[in-house]
Structures are given as C-alpha cells and as structure tokens.
Amino acid sequence: MLIDIKSMPLVAMEFMNETHTKDVEIINELFALVLAYEASPTLENKKRVDELYGDWFAHTIEHFRAEEVMMQEKRFPPYPMHKGEHEKALRLMDEVFREWQRDQDINILKKYMTEHLVPWLTNHINTMDTVTARFFQSETTPCAMH
C-alpha cells in the first residue's frame, strides 16, 4: 500500500472526501501492479498496469471536472489557479505515462508515484481542496457563515 487512506486529510465537503478515497484506492491498486510488474515484467503485468493507469487517468479527469464545475457554479474566486493545478497534474500524468510507454522502465512510474504523486496529492488536498471545500460549505450552508 502506497497511501494509508486514514492519513489523508479530510475537507469540509463529503463528495470531495469520497472522491479522494476512490483516488487512493485506485492509486494503491496501481502501485501494487507496478510492484508486481517490477517483480515479474511480463506482458500480462504490463497490460494490467497500462489498463489501470488509463482508468486512473479517466477517473482523475472526472474528479477534476466535477470540482471545476462546482467552482464555476459557486463563482469560486481562485478558480483559475485551482484549475491550473489540475491541468498541470493531468499533463504530468500524461507525460509520465508516455515516458513509461516509450522506455518500458517501471521505475518511471514507481518514482513518479512515490516521489511526486503522494506529496502532491496530500499538499493539494491540504491547501487548495481545503479552501475550496470551505468556500463550497459556506455558500451552501447558511449556518456555516455565522
């Protein structure tokens, strides 16, 4: 297991916490496949890594889209900055996958996941998602504004 879900920060909006839990489940499953490929670099293991990476990428696009739609609906002032972070993360996910496809070196994925992804995800939730969720909560729950 790469990420202990219990160690992940929670935000003020449950739909975001649920999405983050799903993120962590997929990431942990992918990391297990990366380790399986590292131990046994078979074509079958590569296909499993590639397929789940694609599923994770699609899930992440939807995750970010859902947040961005709500940010726009609620007129969240730092929307462009938050969206920019999402776009940067998706570009890097795509670049890492392309590099893995080109070089077939599992350490590309392993290093990305352990050295970049975990700190980025934790920081993103602790900062941008926390502020965003508080804004959503204050906009949707009048009692939270008092």
VMD Tcl script that builds the backbone (N, CA, C; Angstrom):
set m [mol new atoms 438]
animate dup $m
set s [atomselect $m all]
$s set {name element resname resid chain x y z} {
  {N N MET 1 A 0.854 -1.179 0.000}
  {CA C MET 1 A 0.000 0.000 0.000}
  {C C MET 1 A 0.898 1.240 0.000}
  {N N LEU 2 A 0.632 2.108 -0.937}
  {CA C LEU 2 A 1.406 3.340 -1.054}
  {C C LEU 2 A 0.875 4.420 -0.123}
  {N N ILE 3 A -0.444 4.536 -0.040}
  {CA C ILE 3 A -1.072 5.597 0.750}
  {C C ILE 3 A -2.044 4.971 1.748}
  {N N ASP 4 A -1.909 5.358 2.996}
  {CA C ASP 4 A -2.868 4.947 4.020}
  {C C ASP 4 A -4.008 5.955 3.996}
  {N N ILE 5 A -5.193 5.510 3.625}
  {CA C ILE 5 A -6.338 6.421 3.497}
  {C C ILE 5 A -6.608 7.149 4.813}
  {N N LYS 6 A -6.304 6.510 5.926}
  {CA C LYS 6 A -6.534 7.142 7.228}
  {C C LYS 6 A -5.612 8.337 7.461}
  {N N SER 7 A -4.519 8.395 6.720}
  {CA C SER 7 A -3.580 9.512 6.882}
  {C C SER 7 A -3.904 10.688 5.959}
  {N N MET 8 A -4.860 10.496 5.074}
  {CA C MET 8 A -5.208 11.565 4.139}
  {C C MET 8 A -6.071 12.615 4.833}
  {N N PRO 9 A -5.823 13.884 4.512}
  {CA C PRO 9 A -6.635 14.944 5.120}
  {C C PRO 9 A -8.081 14.891 4.626}
  {N N LEU 10 A -8.982 15.329 5.482}
  {CA C LEU 10 A -10.394 15.440 5.118}
  {C C LEU 10 A -10.724 16.906 4.890}
  {N N VAL 11 A -11.708 17.145 4.015}
  {CA C VAL 11 A -12.157 18.509 3.732}
  {C C VAL 11 A -13.623 18.642 4.139}
  {N N ALA 12 A -14.148 19.841 4.047}
  {CA C ALA 12 A -15.494 20.141 4.552}
  {C C ALA 12 A -16.631 19.605 3.684}
  {N N MET 13 A -16.342 19.093 2.507}
  {CA C MET 13 A -17.384 18.580 1.611}
  {C C MET 13 A -17.215 17.072 1.438}
  {N N GLU 14 A -18.244 16.327 1.798}
  {CA C GLU 14 A -18.157 14.868 1.786}
  {C C GLU 14 A -17.939 14.312 0.374}
  {N N PHE 15 A -18.534 14.931 -0.645}
  {CA C PHE 15 A -18.343 14.406 -2.004}
  {C C PHE 15 A -16.870 14.451 -2.401}
  {N N MET 16 A -16.148 15.449 -1.903}
  {CA C MET 16 A -14.716 15.542 -2.199}
  {C C MET 16 A -13.947 14.461 -1.441}
  {N N ASN 17 A -14.302 14.220 -0.182}
  {CA C ASN 17 A -13.651 13.156 0.588}
  {C C ASN 17 A -13.887 11.797 -0.056}
  {N N GLU 18 A -15.103 11.566 -0.538}
  {CA C GLU 18 A -15.413 10.296 -1.201}
  {C C GLU 18 A -14.575 10.125 -2.464}
  {N N THR 19 A -14.421 11.193 -3.213}
  {CA C THR 19 A -13.600 11.135 -4.424}
  {C C THR 19 A -12.146 10.871 -4.068}
  {N N HIS 20 A -11.646 11.528 -3.037}
  {CA C HIS 20 A -10.256 11.309 -2.620}
  {C C HIS 20 A -10.043 9.869 -2.156}
  {N N THR 21 A -11.032 9.298 -1.489}
  {CA C THR 21 A -10.935 7.897 -1.072}
  {C C THR 21 A -10.828 6.994 -2.294}
  {N N LYS 22 A -11.648 7.254 -3.305}
  {CA C LYS 22 A -11.586 6.468 -4.546}
  {C C LYS 22 A -10.232 6.660 -5.223}
  {N N ASP 23 A -9.727 7.904 -5.231}
  {CA C ASP 23 A -8.392 8.170 -5.789}
  {C C ASP 23 A -7.357 7.261 -5.134}
  {N N VAL 24 A -7.357 7.257 -3.809}
  {CA C VAL 24 A -6.365 6.485 -3.055}
  {C C VAL 24 A -6.516 4.992 -3.330}
  {N N GLU 25 A -7.732 4.507 -3.429}
  {CA C GLU 25 A -7.946 3.088 -3.741}
  {C C GLU 25 A -7.327 2.735 -5.091}
  {N N ILE 26 A -7.575 3.564 -6.093}
  {CA C ILE 26 A -7.025 3.304 -7.431}
  {C C ILE 26 A -5.505 3.412 -7.406}
  {N N ILE 27 A -4.990 4.451 -6.765}
  {CA C ILE 27 A -3.534 4.648 -6.692}
  {C C ILE 27 A -2.870 3.456 -6.006}
  {N N ASN 28 A -3.432 2.990 -4.908}
  {CA C ASN 28 A -2.858 1.836 -4.207}
  {C C ASN 28 A -2.906 0.578 -5.063}
  {N N GLU 29 A -3.999 0.385 -5.772}
  {CA C GLU 29 A -4.099 -0.779 -6.661}
  {C C GLU 29 A -3.076 -0.672 -7.788}
  {N N LEU 30 A -2.931 0.512 -8.354}
  {CA C LEU 30 A -1.947 0.715 -9.417}
  {C C LEU 30 A -0.537 0.478 -8.898}
  {N N PHE 31 A -0.237 0.987 -7.722}
  {CA C PHE 31 A 1.104 0.799 -7.167}
  {C C PHE 31 A 1.392 -0.685 -6.943}
  {N N ALA 32 A 0.402 -1.435 -6.500}
  {CA C ALA 32 A 0.577 -2.884 -6.333}
  {C C ALA 32 A 0.897 -3.539 -7.680}
  {N N LEU 33 A 0.247 -3.082 -8.740}
  {CA C LEU 33 A 0.536 -3.618 -10.079}
  {C C LEU 33 A 1.927 -3.213 -10.550}
  {N N VAL 34 A 2.339 -1.999 -10.225}
  {CA C VAL 34 A 3.697 -1.545 -10.562}
  {C C VAL 34 A 4.718 -2.462 -9.884}
  {N N LEU 35 A 4.507 -2.752 -8.613}
  {CA C LEU 35 A 5.418 -3.648 -7.890}
  {C C LEU 35 A 5.374 -5.063 -8.456}
  {N N ALA 36 A 4.195 -5.512 -8.864}
  {CA C ALA 36 A 4.072 -6.842 -9.473}
  {C C ALA 36 A 4.842 -6.894 -10.788}
  {N N TYR 37 A 4.735 -5.827 -11.577}
  {CA C TYR 37 A 5.481 -5.783 -12.838}
  {C C TYR 37 A 6.979 -5.741 -12.567}
  {N N GLU 38 A 7.377 -4.977 -11.567}
  {CA C GLU 38 A 8.798 -4.887 -11.214}
  {C C GLU 38 A 9.341 -6.272 -10.850}
  {N N ALA 39 A 8.566 -7.045 -10.120}
  {CA C ALA 39 A 8.981 -8.391 -9.707}
  {C C ALA 39 A 8.912 -9.394 -10.855}
  {N N SER 40 A 7.957 -9.182 -11.758}
  {CA C SER 40 A 7.746 -10.113 -12.867}
  {C C SER 40 A 7.300 -9.325 -14.099}
  {N N PRO 41 A 8.261 -8.821 -14.887}
  {CA C PRO 41 A 7.924 -7.951 -16.022}
  {C C PRO 41 A 7.370 -8.707 -17.233}
  {N N THR 42 A 6.181 -9.240 -17.058}
  {CA C THR 42 A 5.530 -9.975 -18.140}
  {C C THR 42 A 4.630 -9.031 -18.941}
  {N N LEU 43 A 4.280 -9.466 -20.130}
  {CA C LEU 43 A 3.365 -8.691 -20.967}
  {C C LEU 43 A 2.011 -8.543 -20.273}
  {N N GLU 44 A 1.556 -9.601 -19.622}
  {CA C GLU 44 A 0.277 -9.550 -18.903}
  {C C GLU 44 A 0.315 -8.503 -17.789}
  {N N ASN 45 A 1.395 -8.476 -17.030}
  {CA C ASN 45 A 1.511 -7.474 -15.963}
  {C C ASN 45 A 1.590 -6.062 -16.531}
  {N N LYS 46 A 2.256 -5.910 -17.664}
  {CA C LYS 46 A 2.330 -4.587 -18.300}
  {C C LYS 46 A 0.937 -4.132 -18.733}
  {N N LYS 47 A 0.184 -5.042 -19.338}
  {CA C LYS 47 A -1.178 -4.705 -19.774}
  {C C LYS 47 A -2.041 -4.275 -18.594}
  {N N ARG 48 A -1.883 -4.954 -17.472}
  {CA C ARG 48 A -2.661 -4.606 -16.276}
  {C C ARG 48 A -2.286 -3.208 -15.779}
  {N N VAL 49 A -0.991 -2.899 -15.767}
  {CA C VAL 49 A -0.538 -1.558 -15.365}
  {C C VAL 49 A -1.115 -0.518 -16.317}
  {N N ASP 50 A -0.973 -0.757 -17.609}
  {CA C ASP 50 A -1.448 0.207 -18.609}
  {C C ASP 50 A -2.951 0.449 -18.497}
  {N N GLU 51 A -3.705 -0.626 -18.327}
  {CA C GLU 51 A -5.161 -0.505 -18.247}
  {C C GLU 51 A -5.585 0.290 -17.007}
  {N N LEU 52 A -4.998 -0.042 -15.875}
  {CA C LEU 52 A -5.396 0.663 -14.655}
  {C C LEU 52 A -4.911 2.109 -14.672}
  {N N TYR 53 A -3.749 2.361 -15.258}
  {CA C TYR 53 A -3.282 3.748 -15.370}
  {C C TYR 53 A -4.287 4.546 -16.201}
  {N N GLY 54 A -4.765 3.958 -17.283}
  {CA C GLY 54 A -5.783 4.618 -18.110}
  {C C GLY 54 A -7.070 4.873 -17.347}
  {N N ASP 55 A -7.492 3.893 -16.555}
  {CA C ASP 55 A -8.692 4.072 -15.726}
  {C C ASP 55 A -8.483 5.191 -14.711}
  {N N TRP 56 A -7.305 5.208 -14.099}
  {CA C TRP 56 A -6.984 6.239 -13.109}
  {C C TRP 56 A -6.975 7.622 -13.762}
  {N N PHE 57 A -6.401 7.720 -14.949}
  {CA C PHE 57 A -6.361 8.995 -15.668}
  {C C PHE 57 A -7.787 9.480 -15.949}
  {N N ALA 58 A -8.637 8.581 -16.438}
  {CA C ALA 58 A -10.037 8.940 -16.721}
  {C C ALA 58 A -10.758 9.353 -15.436}
  {N N HIS 59 A -10.535 8.621 -14.361}
  {CA C HIS 59 A -11.143 8.971 -13.071}
  {C C HIS 59 A -10.677 10.357 -12.619}
  {N N THR 60 A -9.403 10.638 -12.791}
  {CA C THR 60 A -8.850 11.926 -12.355}
  {C C THR 60 A -9.429 13.069 -13.178}
  {N N ILE 61 A -9.592 12.867 -14.470}
  {CA C ILE 61 A -10.224 13.890 -15.313}
  {C C ILE 61 A -11.625 14.189 -14.790}
  {N N GLU 62 A -12.399 13.150 -14.495}
  {CA C GLU 62 A -13.761 13.334 -13.988}
  {C C GLU 62 A -13.755 13.977 -12.604}
  {N N HIS 63 A -12.847 13.564 -11.759}
  {CA C HIS 63 A -12.694 14.143 -10.418}
  {C C HIS 63 A -12.477 15.656 -10.534}
  {N N PHE 64 A -11.516 16.047 -11.343}
  {CA C PHE 64 A -11.205 17.470 -11.500}
  {C C PHE 64 A -12.369 18.219 -12.142}
  {N N ARG 65 A -13.007 17.600 -13.139}
  {CA C ARG 65 A -14.125 18.250 -13.816}
  {C C ARG 65 A -15.254 18.550 -12.832}
  {N N ALA 66 A -15.577 17.588 -11.976}
  {CA C ALA 66 A -16.662 17.782 -11.008}
  {C C ALA 66 A -16.355 18.950 -10.070}
  {N N GLU 67 A -15.130 19.018 -9.596}
  {CA C GLU 67 A -14.741 20.141 -8.734}
  {C C GLU 67 A -14.826 21.460 -9.498}
  {N N GLU 68 A -14.333 21.454 -10.729}
  {CA C GLU 68 A -14.288 22.688 -11.517}
  {C C GLU 68 A -15.683 23.195 -11.855}
  {N N VAL 69 A -16.606 22.290 -12.158}
  {CA C VAL 69 A -17.989 22.690 -12.432}
  {C C VAL 69 A -18.570 23.386 -11.207}
  {N N MET 70 A -18.363 22.790 -10.048}
  {CA C MET 70 A -18.899 23.391 -8.828}
  {C C MET 70 A -18.217 24.736 -8.534}
  {N N MET 71 A -16.905 24.810 -8.776}
  {CA C MET 71 A -16.202 26.081 -8.564}
  {C C MET 71 A -16.799 27.180 -9.445}
  {N N GLN 72 A -17.111 26.832 -10.683}
  {CA C GLN 72 A -17.711 27.816 -11.589}
  {C C GLN 72 A -19.121 28.177 -11.140}
  {N N GLU 73 A -19.904 27.173 -10.768}
  {CA C GLU 73 A -21.280 27.439 -10.321}
  {C C GLU 73 A -21.308 28.336 -9.094}
  {N N LYS 74 A -20.361 28.130 -8.189}
  {CA C LYS 74 A -20.318 28.900 -6.941}
  {C C LYS 74 A -19.498 30.187 -7.078}
  {N N ARG 75 A -18.966 30.409 -8.277}
  {CA C ARG 75 A -18.136 31.590 -8.540}
  {C C ARG 75 A -16.967 31.678 -7.550}
  {N N PHE 76 A -16.257 30.591 -7.439}
  {CA C PHE 76 A -15.101 30.497 -6.544}
  {C C PHE 76 A -13.987 31.390 -7.081}
  {N N PRO 77 A -13.605 32.435 -6.356}
  {CA C PRO 77 A -12.640 33.410 -6.887}
  {C C PRO 77 A -11.306 32.824 -7.370}
  {N N PRO 78 A -10.662 31.895 -6.625}
  {CA C PRO 78 A -9.386 31.363 -7.123}
  {C C PRO 78 A -9.533 30.197 -8.109}
  {N N TYR 79 A -10.700 30.107 -8.760}
  {CA C TYR 79 A -10.937 29.019 -9.717}
  {C C TYR 79 A -9.802 28.866 -10.737}
  {N N PRO 80 A -9.336 29.951 -11.381}
  {CA C PRO 80 A -8.292 29.763 -12.399}
  {C C PRO 80 A -7.016 29.118 -11.842}
  {N N MET 81 A -6.646 29.483 -10.628}
  {CA C MET 81 A -5.441 28.906 -10.034}
  {C C MET 81 A -5.651 27.419 -9.722}
  {N N HIS 82 A -6.797 27.081 -9.163}
  {CA C HIS 82 A -7.087 25.685 -8.818}
  {C C HIS 82 A -7.168 24.842 -10.098}
  {N N LYS 83 A -7.859 25.353 -11.100}
  {CA C LYS 83 A -7.956 24.647 -12.385}
  {C C LYS 83 A -6.569 24.472 -13.006}
  {N N GLY 84 A -5.734 25.501 -12.885}
  {CA C GLY 84 A -4.371 25.416 -13.409}
  {C C GLY 84 A -3.575 24.287 -12.767}
  {N N GLU 85 A -3.758 24.091 -11.470}
  {CA C GLU 85 A -3.096 22.983 -10.777}
  {C C GLU 85 A -3.600 21.640 -11.299}
  {N N HIS 86 A -4.887 21.559 -11.549}
  {CA C HIS 86 A -5.450 20.333 -12.118}
  {C C HIS 86 A -4.837 20.062 -13.494}
  {N N GLU 87 A -4.772 21.091 -14.320}
  {CA C GLU 87 A -4.228 20.918 -15.674}
  {C C GLU 87 A -2.766 20.486 -15.628}
  {N N LYS 88 A -2.000 21.079 -14.724}
  {CA C LYS 88 A -0.596 20.712 -14.565}
  {C C LYS 88 A -0.469 19.248 -14.143}
  {N N ALA 89 A -1.301 18.825 -13.209}
  {CA C ALA 89 A -1.260 17.439 -12.735}
  {C C ALA 89 A -1.607 16.462 -13.859}
  {N N LEU 90 A -2.621 16.794 -14.656}
  {CA C LEU 90 A -3.009 15.920 -15.771}
  {C C LEU 90 A -1.918 15.856 -16.836}
  {N N ARG 91 A -1.290 16.992 -17.122}
  {CA C ARG 91 A -0.184 16.992 -18.094}
  {C C ARG 91 A 0.936 16.076 -17.624}
  {N N LEU 92 A 1.285 16.177 -16.344}
  {CA C LEU 92 A 2.362 15.340 -15.820}
  {C C LEU 92 A 1.968 13.863 -15.844}
  {N N MET 93 A 0.738 13.555 -15.474}
  {CA C MET 93 A 0.278 12.160 -15.540}
  {C C MET 93 A 0.427 11.612 -16.959}
  {N N ASP 94 A 0.060 12.425 -17.942}
  {CA C ASP 94 A 0.157 12.016 -19.342}
  {C C ASP 94 A 1.616 11.861 -19.765}
  {N N GLU 95 A 2.460 12.816 -19.386}
  {CA C GLU 95 A 3.886 12.748 -19.741}
  {C C GLU 95 A 4.549 11.513 -19.142}
  {N N VAL 96 A 4.251 11.231 -17.890}
  {CA C VAL 96 A 4.833 10.068 -17.218}
  {C C VAL 96 A 4.397 8.785 -17.924}
  {N N PHE 97 A 3.123 8.698 -18.276}
  {CA C PHE 97 A 2.641 7.501 -18.958}
  {C C PHE 97 A 3.312 7.347 -20.323}
  {N N ARG 98 A 3.454 8.435 -21.055}
  {CA C ARG 98 A 4.117 8.365 -22.368}
  {C C ARG 98 A 5.576 7.919 -22.227}
  {N N GLU 99 A 6.248 8.440 -21.203}
  {CA C GLU 99 A 7.642 8.046 -20.963}
  {C C GLU 99 A 7.723 6.554 -20.625}
  {N N TRP 100 A 6.802 6.078 -19.807}
  {CA C TRP 100 A 6.734 4.656 -19.464}
  {C C TRP 100 A 6.504 3.819 -20.726}
  {N N GLN 101 A 5.598 4.259 -21.588}
  {CA C GLN 101 A 5.321 3.532 -22.825}
  {C C GLN 101 A 6.550 3.498 -23.736}
  {N N ARG 102 A 7.259 4.601 -23.786}
  {CA C ARG 102 A 8.433 4.695 -24.658}
  {C C ARG 102 A 9.598 3.852 -24.131}
  {N N ASP 103 A 9.899 3.987 -22.834}
  {CA C ASP 103 A 11.110 3.375 -22.285}
  {C C ASP 103 A 10.888 2.006 -21.644}
  {N N GLN 104 A 9.647 1.696 -21.298}
  {CA C GLN 104 A 9.319 0.424 -20.636}
  {C C GLN 104 A 10.133 0.216 -19.352}
  {N N ASP 105 A 10.415 1.306 -18.658}
  {CA C ASP 105 A 11.153 1.251 -17.394}
  {C C ASP 105 A 10.168 1.511 -16.257}
  {N N ILE 106 A 9.855 0.481 -15.492}
  {CA C ILE 106 A 8.847 0.599 -14.435}
  {C C ILE 106 A 9.246 1.611 -13.377}
  {N N ASN 107 A 10.535 1.886 -13.264}
  {CA C ASN 107 A 10.984 2.875 -12.281}
  {C C ASN 107 A 10.453 4.275 -12.580}
  {N N ILE 108 A 10.092 4.527 -13.824}
  {CA C ILE 108 A 9.480 5.814 -14.185}
  {C C ILE 108 A 8.174 5.984 -13.413}
  {N N LEU 109 A 7.330 4.959 -13.450}
  {CA C LEU 109 A 6.055 5.025 -12.730}
  {C C LEU 109 A 6.270 4.975 -11.225}
  {N N LYS 110 A 7.152 4.109 -10.795}
  {CA C LYS 110 A 7.391 3.949 -9.361}
  {C C LYS 110 A 7.908 5.255 -8.749}
  {N N LYS 111 A 8.857 5.877 -9.408}
  {CA C LYS 111 A 9.420 7.138 -8.899}
  {C C LYS 111 A 8.360 8.239 -8.900}
  {N N TYR 112 A 7.595 8.338 -9.970}
  {CA C TYR 112 A 6.534 9.348 -10.041}
  {C C TYR 112 A 5.551 9.174 -8.890}
  {N N MET 113 A 5.134 7.942 -8.666}
  {CA C MET 113 A 4.121 7.696 -7.640}
  {C C MET 113 A 4.655 7.957 -6.235}
  {N N THR 114 A 5.863 7.509 -5.954}
  {CA C THR 114 A 6.397 7.634 -4.595}
  {C C THR 114 A 6.954 9.020 -4.300}
  {N N GLU 115 A 7.615 9.627 -5.270}
  {CA C GLU 115 A 8.308 10.889 -5.004}
  {C C GLU 115 A 7.504 12.133 -5.366}
  {N N HIS 116 A 6.576 11.999 -6.290}
  {CA C HIS 116 A 5.816 13.186 -6.709}
  {C C HIS 116 A 4.339 13.101 -6.322}
  {N N LEU 117 A 3.699 12.037 -6.706}
  {CA C LEU 117 A 2.245 11.939 -6.563}
  {C C LEU 117 A 1.771 12.051 -5.115}
  {N N VAL 118 A 2.349 11.269 -4.229}
  {CA C VAL 118 A 1.881 11.267 -2.837}
  {C C VAL 118 A 2.032 12.650 -2.205}
  {N N PRO 119 A 3.215 13.283 -2.286}
  {CA C PRO 119 A 3.319 14.630 -1.702}
  {C C PRO 119 A 2.398 15.641 -2.389}
  {N N TRP 120 A 2.270 15.540 -3.719}
  {CA C TRP 120 A 1.411 16.488 -4.433}
  {C C TRP 120 A -0.039 16.332 -3.983}
  {N N LEU 121 A -0.524 15.103 -3.945}
  {CA C LEU 121 A -1.921 14.864 -3.583}
  {C C LEU 121 A -2.212 15.364 -2.168}
  {N N THR 122 A -1.345 15.031 -1.238}
  {CA C THR 122 A -1.533 15.471 0.148}
  {C C THR 122 A -1.531 16.989 0.238}
  {N N ASN 123 A -0.575 17.621 -0.416}
  {CA C ASN 123 A -0.494 19.085 -0.399}
  {C C ASN 123 A -1.710 19.713 -1.069}
  {N N HIS 124 A -2.137 19.159 -2.188}
  {CA C HIS 124 A -3.284 19.708 -2.916}
  {C C HIS 124 A -4.549 19.642 -2.053}
  {N N ILE 125 A -4.739 18.523 -1.383}
  {CA C ILE 125 A -5.915 18.393 -0.513}
  {C C ILE 125 A -5.800 19.346 0.675}
  {N N ASN 126 A -4.616 19.405 1.282}
  {CA C ASN 126 A -4.411 20.263 2.455}
  {C C ASN 126 A -4.562 21.750 2.153}
  {N N THR 127 A -4.292 22.136 0.935}
  {CA C THR 127 A -4.322 23.562 0.595}
  {C C THR 127 A -5.534 23.876 -0.276}
  {N N MET 128 A -5.429 23.629 -1.546}
  {CA C MET 128 A -6.467 24.045 -2.491}
  {C C MET 128 A -7.826 23.415 -2.219}
  {N N ASP 129 A -7.858 22.106 -2.007}
  {CA C ASP 129 A -9.155 21.459 -1.788}
  {C C ASP 129 A -9.771 21.858 -0.452}
  {N N THR 130 A -8.954 22.073 0.558}
  {CA C THR 130 A -9.477 22.500 1.862}
  {C C THR 130 A -10.140 23.865 1.752}
  {N N VAL 131 A -9.463 24.800 1.107}
  {CA C VAL 131 A -10.023 26.148 0.926}
  {C C VAL 131 A -11.274 26.090 0.057}
  {N N THR 132 A -11.211 25.328 -1.012}
  {CA C THR 132 A -12.348 25.207 -1.924}
  {C C THR 132 A -13.556 24.608 -1.206}
  {N N ALA 133 A -13.343 23.546 -0.453}
  {CA C ALA 133 A -14.447 22.898 0.269}
  {C C ALA 133 A -15.059 23.842 1.304}
  {N N ARG 134 A -14.226 24.605 1.981}
  {CA C ARG 134 A -14.762 25.572 2.958}
  {C C ARG 134 A -15.627 26.614 2.254}
  {N N PHE 135 A -15.181 27.050 1.098}
  {CA C PHE 135 A -15.959 28.017 0.325}
  {C C PHE 135 A -17.287 27.397 -0.091}
  {N N PHE 136 A -17.251 26.174 -0.620}
  {CA C PHE 136 A -18.486 25.489 -1.016}
  {C C PHE 136 A -19.428 25.380 0.176}
  {N N GLN 137 A -18.892 24.993 1.314}
  {CA C GLN 137 A -19.714 24.803 2.508}
  {C C GLN 137 A -20.349 26.121 2.943}
  {N N SER 138 A -19.599 27.185 2.935}
  {CA C SER 138 A -20.145 28.472 3.378}
  {C C SER 138 A -21.192 28.987 2.403}
  {N N GLU 139 A -21.049 28.641 1.137}
  {CA C GLU 139 A -22.017 29.063 0.124}
  {C C GLU 139 A -23.293 28.225 0.165}
  {N N THR 140 A -23.179 26.966 0.583}
  {CA C THR 140 A -24.340 26.072 0.536}
  {C C THR 140 A -25.002 25.899 1.898}
  {N N THR 141 A -24.320 26.280 2.957}
  {CA C THR 141 A -24.867 26.118 4.302}
  {C C THR 141 A -24.858 27.462 5.013}
  {N N PRO 142 A -25.981 28.158 5.037}
  {CA C PRO 142 A -26.006 29.472 5.671}
  {C C PRO 142 A -25.514 29.460 7.112}
  {N N CYS 143 A -25.771 28.399 7.856}
  {CA C CYS 143 A -25.333 28.327 9.258}
  {C C CYS 143 A -23.815 28.387 9.375}
  {N N ALA 144 A -23.112 27.898 8.364}
  {CA C ALA 144 A -21.652 27.882 8.417}
  {C C ALA 144 A -21.067 29.281 8.315}
  {N N MET 145 A -21.862 30.227 7.901}
  {CA C MET 145 A -21.370 31.589 7.720}
  {C C MET 145 A -21.424 32.390 9.018}
  {N N HIS 146 A -22.096 31.884 10.049}
  {CA C HIS 146 A -22.223 32.623 11.313}
  {C C HIS 146 A -21.175 32.216 12.295}
}
mol reanalyze $m
mol bondsrecalc $m
mol representation Tube
mol addrep $m
